[in-house]
Amino acid sequence: MLEISSTGEIDFLALGAMVHRLDPGPIPFRKASDLRIHVSGGEFNCAANLSDCFRLSTGVATAMVDSPVGDLIHERVRAMGVRPFYKMFEHDGVRGPNMATVYSDQGAGVRAPVVFYNRANEAAALLGPGDFDWTSITSGGVRWFHSGGIFAALAATTPEVIIEGMQAAKAAGAIVSFDLNFRAKLWEIAGGLETAQETMRRIVEHVDVLVGNEEDLQMGLGLTGPDVESSGKLDPSAFFAMMEQVAESLPSVKVVATTLREVHSTNRHEWSAVCWVEGETFRAPTCELDVVDRVGGGDGFASGLFYGLLSGRDPEEALRLGWAHGALLTTFPGDTTMATREQVEAFAEGGSARIQR
């Protein structure tokens, strides 16, 4: 099982790109006149959730632009209690470098959400080895280090930053996790499927805990497995069938976890999660979600799972905490948590939506 340090100045350190998401609610962008702005980033979301909800000491290493948009994003980093480690870039006033923009309406009923991006001249894609002083960052101790596949796909240099950070974190005694988050469109630009799989495999050699479903494992790592469409969305058999391959080809990986989601409509999902821990398999309960905003649910799951493991819970309890936090996160607008640890623990233990007086 994972040997997690009980001490460290930073409980959880994330490395990845930060973005701002423009959200017109249920209105399609082609008809939108008002927008909410959410600060996001798969790795940052985990750090923010672990700080704000689970009260851990967290940090994020990322690119930051000296501009009003950068100031907006930095304000949210501080508000969520996350310690920043920035590589700063100066905006030229016209072309960038930029903090990436995500456009995402929420959809409604039979109308699915629509997500698209502007990652042109993105500051995070300019990051390279040597941009972060890992010795200084990890000098007080780090218990857990996390990064993800979207950041890996941004440029030829970003995987090298990830590996550099993972090696420094390992030297400091940290557990290392990675969310595969395979995105075909990003990897098409970054060199195609062969490049994606070669890159991801180099990264995963350093990983203890892997987050990703069977499609991520097949597309991102080149593992073979059953047709993901041949079983129901809540059936974990295809996922578990691939774990023997993980054990054989990725010996450093001790834990693999993913969510299970059946989408009946944009606002009504069935939700569960599964976890493989060194040959043992665990499954969370299934619940029905009335979804307010689905973005960030997967990061919410990962955050709760990581918290459970960091706090010494057994794998089944850690999985339930991830499942519960991910479920609750979909009931809030935005990409990061508004839940309390007490709410997560109560739901994980079988709580309900009855009014609290």
N, C-alpha and C positions, 0 to 999 in steps of 0.2 A: 504493500500500500504506500501511498505518498508519505514521505517524511517531510513534514512542513515545520519550518522553524517557528518557535513560539515567540520569538523576539525579532524586532526590526523597526527602524524608524519609519519605514514605509511598509504598510501591509500589502499594498497592491499598486503596482506601477504599470501604466498602459503606454503603449507606443503606437501612434497612428495619426491619420489625417483628421482634422476637424472641419466641419461644414456648417453652413446655416441653411435650414430648410424653410422654404416659403410655403405656407399652408393656407389655402382659401376655404378650408372646411369642406363641406359637401358640394361646393360650387366648382364646376370644371374651370380650369384656367382660362379657357377661351371666353368665359363669361364673367370672370372674377373681377371685382373692384376693390376688395379688401383682403389683406393677408395677415396671418400671424407669422412670426419668425421664431423658429425653434433652433436651438444650438444642438449639434449632434456630432456623431462620429462613433462607429461601432466600439472602438476601444475606449474612448472618452466616456461613452454612455455607461460602460461597466464601472469605470472609476467613479463617476458621479453617483451611480446607484449605490455602490458600496460605501461611499462617504455619507450621502444624505440619508439613506434609509437604514443602512446597517452599521453606521457609526465607526467605520474603519478609517485609518489614515491612508490616503491615496494620492497618487500623482499622475500626471500625464506629460509625456515627452512628445512634442509636436512642433510643426511649423506655425509661426504667427506672423501676420502682416501688420505693419505700422500704418493703420488706416481706421476710419470709423467702423468699418465692418469688423476688423480685428478687435477694436475696443469692445464692440458689442459681444463678440464671442468670449473675450477675456472676462467680461463682467459675469457671464454665466459660469465660467470655470470657477471664479471666486465664490459666486453665490452657492454653488454645489459643494464647496469645501475641498476642492481638488487643488493640490499643489502643482503649479505649472513649471515645466522645464522647457523653455522655448528656444528654438532657433529663429531669430528675428529676420524678417525681410522687409525692405523699404518699398512701399508702393510708389510707382512713378507718376501717379495722378491720372493716368490714362489707361494703360494696358495691364498693370499689375506689377509684380505677382499678386495673385488673388487668393482669397479664401473661397473654396469651392461652394457652389450653390446647388441645392437639391430642390426641385419643384415637386410637390406631392399633394394632390387633392385627396380627400378622405373617401370619396365615393359614397354610395348609399344603396342599401337593398341589393337589387340585381345589378347595379352599376358598380363595377370594380374600381378601386383606387387606381390612379395613373401617376407614375413616377418617371421623371426625366431629370437630366443633369446639365450643369455647365461647369466642367472641370478644366476649362481652358486656362493655361498659364497658372496652374495651381501651385501654390508655394510648397505644399507637402511633397509634390513630385520632384522638387528641386533638392530634397534632402539626400545626403550621401554619408558614407562612413566618415567618422571624425567630427560630425556636426554636433554631437552630444558628448559631454564629458562624463562618460559612464562611471569612471572611477569616483568622481565627486558625487554623482547622483546616488550611487549605491553605497557610499562610505559608511552611512549610519545603519546599514542593513536593509534588505528588501526581502519580503516573505514570498511574494508572488509577482510574476511578470507576464504581461499579456499583449499580444498583437493579433493581426488578422489579415485575411487574404485580399481584401480590397486595397489596403495600403501596399501590399506586396505587388499588386498589379499596376501601380501608378507610374512606375519608371523602372529602368534597369538597375538603378541605384538603391531603390527602397528595400528590396529583399536583403541587400547587404547591410543596411541599417538595422533591419530586424535581427539578422543573425548576430551582428555585433552586439546589439542590446541583449539578446538571449544569452550569449556567452558571458557577458559581464554579469548578468543577473545570476546565472548558474554559479559563477565564481563567488558570488556573494551569498550563496546558499538558497536561492529562490527556486520555487516551483515555477515552471514555464508552461503557459497555455497559449493556444492558437485557435482562432475561429476561422475555418476554411473559407466561408463566405464566397464561394466560387461565383464569379460574375462573368459570363461568357463575353459580353460586349467589351468589358475592360480588357480581357485577355486577348481578344481579337486585335486590339490596337497595340497591345504589349508584346505581340509575337506569336499568338496562336496557342492552340491546345498543348502542343509539345513543349513549348516554353513554359506554359503554366505548370504542367506536371513536373518538369525538371526542377523548376524553381520551388514549388511547394514541397517537393520531396527533400530538397536540401534544407529547407526551413524546419520541416517536421522531424528531422534527425535530432533536433535539440529540444523537442517538446515532450512534456509529461502528460498534459491534459489537452485533448483535442475536442473541439466543438464542431459538429457538422453532420449532416444527414447522409444517407446512402448515395444520393446524387453528388454531393460535395466530394465524397470519398472516391467515387468512380471518375468524375470529371476532373477534380482537382489533383488527385494523387495517382490516377491511372489504375486503381484497383478494379478487378472484375467482380460482378455481382449480379443478382437477379434484376429483371426489368422492374424499375421502380413504379411503373404504371400497373403492374400485374397484381398488386395487392392494395388493399384499402389504405387510405391516408393515415388511419389510426392503427394499422397493423405493423408492429415492429419487427416482423419476421425477416424482411429483406435487410433491415439494418443489422440485426443480430447475426444473420447469415454471413456478413462480411467481417465479423470481428476476428475470426480465425486468421484471415489474411492480414488484418491489422497486427495481430500478435506476431505473425511470422515475418512480415516485411517491415514493420515499424516497431522494433523491440523497445525503444525508449518510451513509447506511449503506454501509459498505465490506465488511463481513463478516457473513454469516448462517450459523449452525450449529445443528444439532440432533442428538439421538440417534435411533437406530432400534432398536426392541425388538419381538421376537416372543415373546409369553408362551405357552409350552406348558403350564406349570403354575405355581403360585405360586413354586416353588423351582427351576424350570428355564426359563431364557430364552435366546434368541439375541440378541446385542447387537452393534450397529455404530453408526456415526456418519457424518455428512456435513457438508461445509462449502462455502460459496460465497464466493469472494474476488474481488470486482471482475471478474466474468465467468468466472473459472476455477472448476471444481468439483473437489472432492476427496472420497474415500470411505475410511473406515477399514476394516480387516479385520472379519470376522464371527467371533465366538467364542461358545461356549456358557457360560452362567453357572449355577453352583449357588448360588442366592441365599440368603443368611442374612437380610438385611433390605434391601428394595428402596428404602426411603425415603432420599432424599439422593443417589441415583445420578446424577440429572440435574445437580445442583449439583456433584457430583464431576467430571462431564464438563466442565462450564463452567470449573471451577477449573483443571483440567489444560490445557485449551485456552488460557486466559488466561495461565497460566504459560509455556507454549510461546511465545506471542506476546511476552510481556514479556521473555523471555530471548533473543529474537532468532532463534528457530527459524523455518524456513520453514513455510508453512501446512500442508503435508502432515504434517510432523513434529509441529507443534502439535496438529493433529487427533488424531494417534495417541496423544499424551500425554494428551489429554482422554479419549479412548476407553479407554485403559488405566487411568487413575485412576478413572473412573466404574465400570469393571468391578470393580476391586479394592474400591471402597467398598461394593459390595453384599455383600461377603464378611464385613463387620464389623457388629455390632449398632450401632444409633444412626445419627445423621444426618451426622456429620462423620468425617473420615478417621482411620484408624489406620495407614495405609500410610507407607512411607518413599519419598523421592524415588528412591532406588536401585531399589526394587521397581517403581515406576511405569516408570522408564526401561527396566528389563530386560524388563518385559512388553510395553512399546511396541515394543521391538526384536525381539520374537518369543520371549520367555522362556516357560517352562512352569511347571507346579505341582510339579515334582520337588522332593524334600526338599533343603533347603540345609544342608550339614554343614560 
